[in-house]
Amino acid sequence: MIRSLSRGLDILTILNKRDSASASEVSEALKMPRSTVYRILETLVKKGFIYQHKSDKRFRLTDKIGSLSDGYTEQDHMANISRTYLEKFTKRFHWPATLATLSGLSIVVRENTDLESPFAVEQFTIGYTMPILGSASGFCILAFMQPEKRQLLLDTLLLSENGNLEKYDQMTIQRELKTVKENGYAVNIRTRRYTDQTAISVPIINADSQIKGALTVRYSTTAYEINEAIKLFVPSLNDACAEIASRIDLHIKRQANAFSSANKI
């Protein structure tokens, strides 16, 4: 039973990657007897997860496959994608790296390498929230947000307890956001108990110019001059952001194609 389940998941994976496949193609790709492939395909068809088109006899996913991912959000997908890039960054530079996204009036840590970094003085758990105006990732996301949405969010922030009102006003924020947008990254220095920490964030922007989140590196302020840190970290963070954005766009395209194919049944 477990082996059949494993094989069924393998077939769904093949169809997801290829959009469609014949039984013989599945058999060849998975090195599986064709009789076994047909049996599993028939089961998946009966359960409504795939269908066989009459014109070309190829198997495709139906929109019911989406029910398997109910509760799996875009942020979860980003976290899953980003893990490899964050680990690669920390393996190279040793400092902790984080994926953060906007959630309401806060910034949320979706994934990080705090446990893998030997220099992570503080370790933040997944789901940890930070004030937008008190973090590099918050300023980074704000700077690259659509102007109307950004202004609405700022107005709400400055009227809420999350606004950090003692430090910021509209003019100061707008000035800093303009600098972040021009530079392509945000910087935030925090005084901590053991050592000051500097955070540098760069945006994840998709093909539609929408800001999806930010990647951030945290390091001891005394370890580098700020210009040195920017030259050292920003290119690698930008490369990772571009790769993540590309994979997000590809995932969305595949979902759209699957939905379109299902509607042609």
C-alpha positions as CSV (number, residue, x, y, z in Angstrom):
1,M,0.0,0.0,0.0
2,I,2.8,2.4,1.0
3,R,4.7,1.5,-2.2
4,S,1.6,2.2,-4.3
5,L,1.1,5.6,-2.6
6,S,4.8,6.4,-3.3
7,R,4.4,5.5,-6.9
8,G,1.2,7.6,-7.2
9,L,2.9,10.6,-5.8
10,D,5.8,10.1,-8.3
11,I,3.3,10.1,-11.1
12,L,1.6,13.3,-9.9
13,T,5.1,14.9,-9.7
14,I,5.8,13.9,-13.3
15,L,2.5,15.3,-14.5
16,N,3.1,18.5,-12.6
17,K,6.5,19.0,-14.2
18,R,5.5,18.1,-17.7
19,D,1.9,19.4,-17.8
20,S,0.9,16.2,-19.6
21,A,2.3,12.7,-20.2
22,S,1.4,9.4,-21.8
23,A,1.4,6.1,-19.8
24,S,4.5,5.0,-21.7
25,E,6.4,8.3,-20.9
26,V,5.5,7.8,-17.2
27,S,6.7,4.2,-17.3
28,E,10.0,5.2,-18.9
29,A,10.6,8.2,-16.6
30,L,10.0,6.2,-13.4
31,K,11.4,2.9,-14.7
32,M,8.1,1.3,-13.7
33,P,6.2,-1.6,-15.4
34,R,3.6,-0.2,-17.8
35,S,0.9,-2.4,-16.2
36,T,1.6,-0.9,-12.9
37,V,1.5,2.6,-14.3
38,Y,-1.9,2.0,-16.0
39,R,-3.3,0.6,-12.7
40,I,-2.2,3.7,-10.7
41,L,-3.3,6.1,-13.5
42,E,-6.8,4.5,-13.5
43,T,-7.0,5.0,-9.7
44,L,-6.0,8.6,-9.9
45,V,-8.6,9.2,-12.7
46,K,-11.3,7.6,-10.6
47,K,-10.3,9.8,-7.6
48,G,-10.6,12.8,-9.9
49,F,-6.9,14.0,-9.6
50,I,-6.0,13.4,-13.2
51,Y,-7.9,12.9,-16.5
52,Q,-7.1,11.5,-19.9
53,H,-7.8,13.8,-22.8
54,K,-9.8,12.2,-25.6
55,S,-7.8,13.9,-28.4
56,D,-4.3,12.8,-27.6
57,K,-4.8,10.2,-24.8
58,R,-2.4,12.0,-22.6
59,F,-2.9,12.3,-18.8
60,R,-3.2,15.7,-17.2
61,L,-3.8,17.1,-13.7
62,T,-7.3,18.3,-12.8
63,D,-8.1,21.3,-10.5
64,K,-8.9,18.9,-7.7
65,I,-5.1,18.5,-7.3
66,G,-5.3,21.9,-5.7
67,S,-7.1,20.4,-2.7
68,L,-3.9,18.6,-1.8
69,S,-2.3,22.0,-1.1
70,D,-5.2,23.7,0.8
71,G,-3.5,25.6,3.6
72,Y,-0.2,25.7,1.7
73,T,0.1,29.5,1.1
74,E,2.3,31.5,-1.3
75,Q,4.4,32.4,1.7
76,D,4.9,28.7,2.5
77,H,6.0,28.1,-1.1
78,M,8.4,31.0,-0.9
79,A,9.9,29.6,2.3
80,N,10.3,26.2,0.7
81,I,12.0,27.7,-2.4
82,S,14.2,30.0,-0.4
83,R,15.7,27.4,1.9
84,T,18.4,26.3,-0.5
85,Y,19.5,29.8,-1.3
86,L,19.6,30.9,2.3
87,E,21.7,27.8,3.2
88,K,24.0,28.5,0.3
89,F,24.5,32.1,1.4
90,T,25.2,31.2,5.0
91,K,27.6,28.4,4.0
92,R,29.6,30.9,2.0
93,F,29.5,33.9,4.4
94,H,28.7,32.2,7.7
95,W,26.2,35.0,8.8
96,P,22.5,34.2,9.3
97,A,20.1,35.0,6.4
98,T,16.4,35.4,6.6
99,L,13.3,35.4,4.3
100,A,10.7,37.8,5.6
101,T,7.3,38.8,4.2
102,L,4.6,41.3,5.0
103,S,1.7,40.2,7.2
104,G,-0.8,42.8,8.2
105,L,1.0,45.5,10.1
106,S,4.1,43.3,10.8
107,I,7.0,41.6,9.1
108,V,7.1,37.8,9.6
109,V,10.1,35.6,9.5
110,R,9.2,32.8,7.0
111,E,12.6,31.0,6.9
112,N,16.1,31.5,8.2
113,T,19.5,29.9,8.8
114,D,20.0,31.0,12.4
115,L,20.6,27.5,13.5
116,E,23.2,26.9,10.7
117,S,25.1,30.1,11.4
118,P,28.0,30.1,13.9
119,F,27.6,33.9,14.3
120,A,23.9,34.1,15.0
121,V,24.0,35.7,18.4
122,E,20.2,35.8,18.4
123,Q,18.1,33.0,17.0
124,F,14.6,33.9,15.7
125,T,12.0,31.2,15.2
126,I,9.9,30.8,12.1
127,G,6.8,33.0,12.5
128,Y,8.6,35.6,14.6
129,T,7.1,39.0,13.9
130,M,8.9,42.4,13.7
131,P,7.6,46.0,13.3
132,I,7.7,47.2,9.7
133,L,9.3,50.5,10.7
134,G,11.8,48.8,13.0
135,S,13.4,46.4,10.5
136,A,15.5,46.5,7.3
137,S,13.2,44.0,5.6
138,G,10.2,46.2,6.5
139,F,11.7,49.3,4.9
140,C,12.8,47.2,2.0
141,I,9.3,45.9,1.3
142,L,7.7,49.3,1.8
143,A,10.2,51.0,-0.6
144,F,9.3,48.6,-3.5
145,M,5.6,48.5,-2.8
146,Q,3.0,50.1,-5.2
147,P,2.7,53.8,-4.1
148,E,-1.0,53.7,-3.3
149,K,-0.7,50.5,-1.2
150,R,2.4,51.9,0.5
151,Q,0.7,55.1,1.5
152,L,-2.3,53.4,2.9
153,L,-0.1,51.1,4.9
154,L,2.0,54.0,6.2
155,D,-1.1,56.0,7.2
156,T,-2.4,52.9,9.1
157,L,1.0,52.3,10.7
158,L,1.4,55.9,12.0
159,L,-2.0,55.7,13.6
160,S,-1.3,52.4,15.3
161,E,0.9,51.2,18.1
162,N,3.2,49.5,15.6
163,G,4.1,52.9,14.1
164,N,7.3,53.5,16.2
165,L,6.1,57.1,16.4
166,E,8.8,58.4,18.6
167,K,11.4,57.9,15.8
168,Y,9.5,58.4,12.5
169,D,7.2,60.8,10.8
170,Q,5.9,60.9,7.3
171,M,8.7,63.1,5.9
172,T,11.4,61.0,7.5
173,I,9.9,57.8,6.3
174,Q,9.4,59.0,2.7
175,R,13.0,60.2,2.6
176,E,14.4,56.9,3.8
177,L,12.2,54.9,1.5
178,K,13.4,57.0,-1.5
179,T,17.0,56.2,-0.5
180,V,16.2,52.5,-0.2
181,K,14.6,52.4,-3.6
182,E,17.5,54.3,-5.2
183,N,20.1,52.0,-3.6
184,G,18.2,48.8,-4.1
185,Y,18.7,47.7,-0.5
186,A,17.8,48.7,3.1
187,V,20.0,48.9,6.1
188,N,19.1,48.9,9.8
189,I,21.4,49.0,12.8
190,R,20.1,47.8,16.1
191,T,21.8,48.1,19.5
192,R,21.7,44.7,21.2
193,R,22.8,43.4,24.5
194,Y,26.0,41.8,23.4
195,T,26.9,43.5,20.2
196,D,25.3,45.9,17.7
197,Q,23.7,44.1,14.8
198,T,23.5,45.5,11.2
199,A,20.9,44.1,8.8
200,I,20.9,44.5,5.1
201,S,17.8,43.6,3.1
202,V,17.2,43.3,-0.7
203,P,13.8,42.8,-2.3
204,I,12.2,39.8,-4.0
205,I,10.3,41.3,-7.0
206,N,8.4,39.1,-9.5
207,A,8.0,39.6,-13.2
208,D,4.9,41.8,-12.6
209,S,7.0,44.2,-10.5
210,Q,5.3,43.1,-7.3
211,I,7.3,42.9,-4.1
212,K,6.9,39.4,-2.6
213,G,9.3,39.6,0.3
214,A,12.9,40.4,1.3
215,L,16.1,38.5,2.0
216,T,18.2,39.8,4.9
217,V,21.6,39.2,6.3
218,R,22.5,40.1,9.9
219,Y,26.0,40.6,11.0
220,S,28.0,42.2,13.9
221,T,28.3,45.9,13.1
222,T,32.0,45.8,14.2
223,A,32.8,43.0,11.7
224,Y,32.7,45.3,8.5
225,E,32.5,48.8,7.5
226,I,29.0,49.3,6.0
227,N,30.3,49.9,2.4
228,E,32.4,46.8,2.7
229,A,29.4,44.8,3.9
230,I,27.3,46.1,1.0
231,K,29.8,45.1,-1.6
232,L,30.3,41.7,0.0
233,F,26.6,40.7,0.6
234,V,24.3,42.6,-1.7
235,P,25.3,40.9,-5.0
236,S,24.8,37.4,-3.6
237,L,21.5,38.4,-2.0
238,N,20.3,40.0,-5.3
239,D,21.2,36.8,-7.2
240,A,19.2,34.7,-4.7
241,C,16.2,37.0,-4.9
242,A,16.2,36.8,-8.7
243,E,16.3,33.0,-8.6
244,I,13.5,32.9,-6.0
245,A,11.3,35.3,-8.0
246,S,11.9,33.3,-11.1
247,R,10.8,30.1,-9.5
248,I,7.7,31.8,-8.0
249,D,6.7,33.0,-11.5
250,L,7.3,29.6,-12.9
251,H,5.1,28.0,-10.2
252,I,2.3,30.5,-10.9
253,K,2.5,29.8,-14.6
254,R,2.3,26.1,-14.0
255,Q,-0.8,26.5,-11.8
256,A,-2.4,28.7,-14.4
257,N,-1.7,26.1,-17.2
258,A,-3.1,23.3,-15.0
259,F,-6.2,25.2,-14.3
260,S,-6.7,26.1,-18.0
261,S,-6.2,22.4,-19.0
262,A,-8.7,21.3,-16.4
263,N,-11.3,23.7,-17.7
264,K,-11.0,22.2,-21.1
265,I,-12.2,18.8,-20.0
